[in-house]
Amino acid sequence: MDDEQASGDAPAEARIAAARGSRNDHTRRHNLSALLTAVHYGGPLTRAQLTRDTGLNRSTIGGLVAELAELGLVLEDAAAETGAVGRPSLIVRPRTDVVALALHPDVDALELGAVAIDGTVLARRRASLEVPPTPADTVAFAWEAAREVAAELGGARVVGIGAAVPGLVDADGATVVDAPHLGWRDVVLGDALGDALGIPATVGNDANMGLRAEWSFGAAKGVDTVVYLNGSASGIGGAALVGGRMLRGGRGYGGEFGHMMIRSDGERCSCGRSGCLETEVNAPRLDAAAHDATALDGYAETLAAAIANLECAFDPDAVLLAGYLGALFDVRRSLVTERVKALAFRPDVEDVVIARAALGGNRLLIGAAERAFAPLLQDPAGIPLVSLA
Ligand SMILES: [Zn+2]
């Protein structure tokens, strides 16, 4: 906008050149984004693969890779010989010294990790807690742990910090509206973290970030419609990706699948209602049933009923089960699959993949880091990186 106004009095040729320059700049930034995004999700790629993935021609790719290398975001080196005759292909890989910080406050621990662009968790710090952390505890921990991991990694450059919070987060990506298990209400965690660490900060719901991580690097890689259920000490978190967009709902309560009513005469839930999925199938009950095959069958059937209901609502391509629900699925895989098939509305329900989530204990850190990386992937030349060491 500024450029156009400034050239208002310029001769026609200069205006046209300026417009073309601005359009070229826009195209270049768009292409840098496409290339870094391809390397981010696809891992090390040859120029030929990049040509295929981005639809750009080889010479354009050469210039863009050089620019990304100059920005310190990628490296290019010779690929291992594959026995083929001809020039060895060059491999473009993301640099591992560009990291996002990821923070996960939970009822019994605080955890911070440094995650590289390729999704690798390079370093982490964890503090076990007797009582849930306050927002101030959380920020103080993040400040100290960030300096420790930065020192450990020596010279890493940081794009920002993402926090995965067990609760409802405002669409502003900064405010925790309600995290009942932590006892937090209307906490502007994003601003507090950003001010303390001096880097951009973003906050999201933990289940959404778990699904985002699995979509980027795990069991739902590249699948556009996914339902995700995670069983943890604080209940069952849910999330849904629908046609590539994370479900939010009108006020952000979408995806609270742990509170789907499964039995109207069931046990009372922390939410005040009765018979929610997370009171019917929870960690203490599963632990108690570890050697009781009939009880485990019952919990597996309840889980299957919940999945069948979610299939009616979302028509997903994949259903991912994490935490203790992933563990239950592992020991009752065929029972869950058969019951879902029997209960499903959709005729070709066997095409729906039901799977255990793949990223284990790294999932939330990777998902939170993904949010912190998003602006860099969008505009690789426009986002400054910060050295914390
Ligand atoms: Zn409930």
Residues whose N, C-alpha, C, O or C-beta is under 5 A from the ligand:
A	BS01	ZN	G258 H259 C269 S270 C271 C276
